[in-house]
């Protein structure tokens, strides 16, 4: 079974975490820190499977994010390696060209997608299309609750906000200033 | 007077909060922002504000992601779950999953809401409830809601079905008694068409099999169904909804293979049914893509675990060999790992890929190198020892320091077992020591000394070789230690030319002074470690009699060192000086040549003998070296319990004590004329001894003794009415003894004393110490595994005296 799913960036800041085994906040943060330390030191060409106490860390790097799955010995490492890719593909389809900012500002949506994929440490569904259908239906339900127009407006605003944020970061990086 | 805070009429949006946190420049600033927001959220929770509760909880979940405590939001999540709005319920359940777990008491409060939601008409709400239940359910909740989950498992909606099945997995884990409730529905689940349901159903069956062996047996009947599903998956053409890189639903294939592995283990009938499909999967899956490799890997694991036919096993090993040639690091790592497991079972199949494995030694990745090294050592056999040693020497020269210690220990073991000749052995070991530098374990030095001493025809030759190396370079401590010892013992043979001249090498003529020079240099050099200097000072002492011309010079060195700051060196120097002066008469006999050390590592190629090594290495791959009669592997652990302090006698230092049992007490022997030749054949009848008599199992030892060798015949009988199977007997003795356990004649003791297990144990007791033994038994009795331990102190005196 999968013990935990961690997503953190290249500086160690967590972007999405889900633990399938109950553990305290301190333990969770400790795990995140230690995984970051182990994985950030690995070479690009090194193997993606690392042993950690009794468990294994399977990780993949996408741009500035590390996606780490902590599994125990009953899962196959290769299987999970592919699964990470499917999960990221799903995020990509949902957010359209996903980047780290999307994960930051929409962490609740990321959690909902995670819920559809995994439950209790096991895989529920592994087809991104089916999952996205379900997610979109649920969003429609949410809109019905609070009025469609308001939701449309807020969706447009959220997209605009994210894009502005991205542009702002680009300008900052390009000209090396702080806006 | 308190003024109302008008600026905070609507709470801050989640996105704004995130922005604020990100714009904080220091950790302290971030903490301040978060704390302010948390305080606000706490206030608003207290005010029972329904409209914005879900936004506040969403913010709370975000800060909990960053690591801040968020437990005060738990009750709010419950309120959100109870609301009717979908948004509220969604955030509420998410919060419950992230913030609550079994350890909090309030989690049972959501049971009622869960029950209502599990019966909701909207499938998404039911889905949310199932998700939450699957993540955090506790035993009480499982008992209450198990019935609902079972009902949902039978629903026609696949969305709900698959979630319900995974819920069931969790429930069975928490409350094993609920098992029967779900067992009956499993069969119908496997006939579903929906892949999601099949995936989760396999997970459920795997979990059930792991918990309950009866279920495992009843599920074996499902093997034909599973085989059929797998077949349709492979044979069916392209189906867009399940396709991943050209393969149809690889995850389902992998899970089915895993289930087949669990069902086929130890069962020949089920394994036979699977043979065809496994062969088909192996040949049809293309291995150019990652997903294909994942399926092939799972197939290989399955073939190895079940009772497959040999053709299939060969196929599996070939697949692994192909993996090794792949460029992708992950695949090679995985292949090496699996080959390590295979090689213990079937060495010959893996031999074919030896060349590829040796290539992997040169890989840049550390974990691949380590696996390749372990595998190489497992593959060494008498035929390839020479080539493999050369490869390993090359590897030793270029590998990282962390590998060197393991590598040298393993090489030593391998050479010990398979060396074609003593001389080759000594040569190679010298090369190993030269290459490895200082990262050699201490016991290797001692073992090598043992080997040198036992090969009496090579004494002079070894001295020569070592001299040649040491005269140029005294930086490598282990090498210098061995060299000093050899020169000390056999330097006179070297000087007098009493050795076999190696062909094609220059003839080295050396004088006594030159050897003394080197030893003195080692002794005086500040970089030599204390241990090395101890070796050097002993060697010099020995040479004082062998090289009579240098005797004065050596005496002055000793006198000089009698004031040395190091306690050990000073003690020895003082004692040796007194040997020169007061006890000069007995000096020759004390430092005369050592008898052959009774080395416990035998180069005997007889593969059946079990050897227990006094020089224990903690390296787990050693278990691969020790032969495959499993009962005697963990003897090493037992020995630690019997750690006896080694007796130090007078002027003999601890190092030599271990290797020098027979001359343990020369002073007293000489002075009191003790009869060392206590070696009468003590063939008096030794009474048998009952080692163990417990629960119907009775073990009796009968003895035969020849001088220092004691042969024990162990007979185990079973007086109960059930037979004892898988009987494993382990024994350990203190460090001064040597024990050899021969394999027993069987591992089954029939019931009612109708048969027995006979095992021979040989014990060498050169010190004639009191014999103590610790035995440990493991066996299967009446379908339950039992273990027993006993310490035996009451051996009859004639065994050891």
Interface residues (C-beta under 8 A of the other chain):
Chain A: X14 X15 X16 X17 X18 X20 X22 X25 X28 X29 X43 X45 X46 X47 X48 X49 X76 X77 X78 X79 X81 X82 X83 X86 X104 X105 X107 X108 X111 X112 X115 X119 X120 X122 X123 X124 X125 X126 X127 X129 X130 X134 X137 X138 X141 X142 X144 X145 X146 X158 X161 X165
Chain B: X14 X15 X18 X19 X22 X58 X61 X62 X64 X65 X66 X67 X69 X85 X86 X87 X90 X91 X94 X97 X98 X101 X102 X103 X122 X124 X127 X128 X130 X131 X134 X135 X136 X159 X162 X163 X166 X167 X169 X170 X195 X196 X199 X200 X203 X241 X242 X244 X250 X251 X254 X258 X290 X291 X293 X294 X297 X298 X301 X329 X330 X332 X333 X334 X364 X365 X366 X367 X368
